[in-house]
Structure formats: C-alpha cells, structure tokens
Amino acid sequence: MTRSTSFAAMEQAALSKGTDTSRLRELFTRETLETPLLVLSRSDIGLNYDALKKALPRVSIHYAVKPNNHQVFIDEVYRRGGNFDVCSAGEIKQVMQTGINPATLVHSHPVKSIAEFDFAVGQGVETFVVDNPEEIKKFARYKDKRLKVLVRFRISTNSRAVVNLQYKFGCSVDEVLPLARLIRQTGHDFYGLCFHIGSQCVFGDNYVKAIKAAHDLIHDLDLDGFDTRLLDIGGGFPVEYVVPIPSIDSFCAPIRTALDKHIRPGIRIISEPGRFIAASPVTLVCSVIGRSVRDGKIWYYLDDGLYSTFSGILYDHCQYPVINNRDGEEHLSVLAGPTCDSFDVMYDGLMIPVHEVGDRIIFPLTGAYCAVSGSNFNALKRPNYEIVA
Ligand SMILES: Cc1ncc(COP(=O)(O)O)c(C=O)c1O
C-alpha cells in the first residue's frame, strides 16, 4: 500500500532539517495555476551535475538527453562544461543549438538506421557505439573518415537495476576482441569500451564488476595491439523516489575506487547519466478533476495520467512520491488519469486524506522518462513547463 505525504508534515520536518519547502508551498497556494504543470528548476540541474561530478572526479559527464530533452537541461549542462550522449538525429539537432562541437558527442545507439548514421556523420559526430558485426559493416560507407568506435559489452550480475539495459544491447565479453578486429578491418578506429549496467541501478557492485571486466578486456586488447583510449561507464545512477537510497557520494565510492584500481590513468573515462540529472529538477502539479466512490475506495480523477507524464510508471517501472495538502483521516484511494481508458490508473490503494474537486496534488521527481514518453491520447492537453530559478 502506498502512502502519500502530507505537506504540513513536510513543513514541520523541514523546520528541524533546514530544508526549503517554499516552492511547494507556493505551488499549493498560488491563486491561479493552470494544471497539469511541470515546474522545472534550473538550479536543481546544476546541483545534480555538480554532485555527480564531485562523486566521480575522474569521470566526464555526457548527459544522456533521452530522459528529458527540454532545452533547459541541455543549456544548463553545456553551461557547466558538460557534454552529451545522443542517440538520434533529433537529439543531435537539439544539442547542436548550444554551439557544441559535434566531434565531442558520443552517439550511443548500438543499432542505427543508415539514414540516422549518415545524418550523424554528416553533422560531424565522430564517436559511435557498436555491439554486433552487422553494425560494423555500416562503417564501410564512410571511406573518407576515421570514426572512433566503442564496443558495448554486457556482464551478468546477481541483482539487476530497475530498468534492465543489458537485455537488448551489449555483446558478451568474449565477443569484444573479434568485434575490435572487425572494426580494424573497416579502417576505422577501435577507440574504447562502454557498458550500461541498467537504469536506476542501486547496486554499486554491478559497476565494480563491469569495471573489472573492462580492465581484463583492455589487457587482452593491449596484447592484440589495440590502443584503448576511452571507457564509458554508462548511466544508471539512482534517484531516491519512494525507497531510501545512499547519497550519490557514498553510492559512487566503490566505483571511484574501482576506476582508480583497474583503469590506468591514460584512459579517459566518461559517463552518460540521464535520470540522476533529470529526475529531481521537475515537479508535476495536478488537479483533481473528478471524484467517485467505487467498491469502498475513493477514486480521484486527475488531469494528468498514464498516457502523459505518468507514462514513466509503465515504461520506466517507476513510482513517484505523492504530496497532498489536506488534513484528516487517510482513506483507501485510487488516483486515475483523465482519459477514457480503464487502464489509466496510477495509484491503486493509496492512503490519502479526502480531497475535493479542484484540489492540487504534487508529484516531485517527475523529470526523467516521464513527459518524453507520454502521448496526447484522447487529444487531451499535455502539461506545459514553467521554468524557475
Ligand atoms: C546508452 C544509454 N546511455 C545512457 C542512458 C541513461 O541512463 P540513466 O538514465 O539510467 O542514467 C541510457 C538510458 O536508456 C542509455 O540507453
């Protein structure tokens, strides 16, 4: 059973913890506010970027644009000296609006259509990822270039990230050397290795295991005359949604140690964080647009649902915290979306005080893999963004 958090209780706790609840208060009390609304904080992007940079000082950040491609994310990351991981022509066009040098981007998609590949190469992207021989054949088109190629490998782990990104991509460790040899045959440059341990990965050990595997692979590649210059440790860094997790600094401590122990200084290390940068800067404000009692539960129909911002519940397997601004006894309730589909239910069994039509309910941490995967099914309005400092 999921619990919602009362804003009054949060304010009380904030007094002792010294946290700031003024933004939430303003969102609950602002007289007119058109919902659904996504409030995006520029400074929170910077805080996340700096925290990860501090936790992994040896690692350069290439923000993975996919969890949230709002231009504010791209601009803020660029302003702080960050770079980007892109996976499509659309993302390339967007990040190039900053004026970034395309040769510094990493195109991380291991399987690209020829049209996508041509576009990226034509724009000046130089670093690409592969995990299979068929993809390497496509490099033959670019005879006048020497593209930098990373091989993405997967490892087996006992515990898995919430979103398994090793299921669809990544070759086995045994396939890395044969793939590097194929790259050499095309005349392009085997440049390094990459992995993605899975998104919302709360197991630091999985990174450590992958870094050790990278070390062993680099050793084998050395023996075959390959010069490994880059290791890309992917994304996956976790966010505290409803389950407590360690701070990013403690989470990354074993990763820092493993990188220092296993990866020699001459190899540049990058990461492709998405969620960790994108989740917390965005807060979704919804209104209750209808209410009914069905089979002993109070049903609240909100103006955003599974087909829009809450699509992350489906595709990202995520549960977002719920903040309410009502007092009183909590009742077994359901929060459903605004479409005609019975499937459009976000929380079934939530304990929350009684709400009236027109009340606002707030969902923090809705910046990653939420709006990007939504639709306007039923031709319903999608939320606007409001940008705050
Ligand atoms: C290749 C690649 N890099 C980076 C990311 C971002 O991962 P995360 O949001 O877990 O940090 C993803 C997510 O799908 C990905 O596929």
PDBQT file of the ligand as one rigid body, heavy atoms in Angstrom, charges set to zero:
ROOT
HETATM    1  C1  LIG A 401      23.026   4.207 -23.940  1.00  0.00    +0.000 C 
HETATM    2  C2  LIG A 401      22.409   4.880 -22.777  1.00  0.00    +0.000 A 
HETATM    3  N1  LIG A 401      23.137   5.785 -22.089  1.00  0.00    +0.000 NA
HETATM    4  C3  LIG A 401      22.641   6.436 -21.028  1.00  0.00    +0.000 A 
HETATM    5  C4  LIG A 401      21.337   6.234 -20.615  1.00  0.00    +0.000 A 
HETATM    6  C5  LIG A 401      20.825   6.984 -19.428  1.00  0.00    +0.000 C 
HETATM    7  O1  LIG A 401      20.707   6.139 -18.348  1.00  0.00    +0.000 OA
HETATM    8  P1  LIG A 401      20.218   6.626 -16.937  1.00  0.00    +0.000 P 
HETATM    9  O2  LIG A 401      19.031   7.467 -17.147  1.00  0.00    +0.000 OA
HETATM   10  O3  LIG A 401      19.956   5.389 -16.199  1.00  0.00    +0.000 OA
HETATM   11  O4  LIG A 401      21.342   7.390 -16.312  1.00  0.00    +0.000 OA
HETATM   12  C6  LIG A 401      20.534   5.282 -21.283  1.00  0.00    +0.000 A 
HETATM   13  C7  LIG A 401      19.171   5.021 -20.860  1.00  0.00    +0.000 C 
HETATM   14  O5  LIG A 401      18.394   4.359 -21.513  1.00  0.00    +0.000 OA
HETATM   15  C8  LIG A 401      21.091   4.597 -22.404  1.00  0.00    +0.000 A 
HETATM   16  O6  LIG A 401      20.381   3.706 -23.100  1.00  0.00    +0.000 OA
ENDROOT
TORSDOF 0
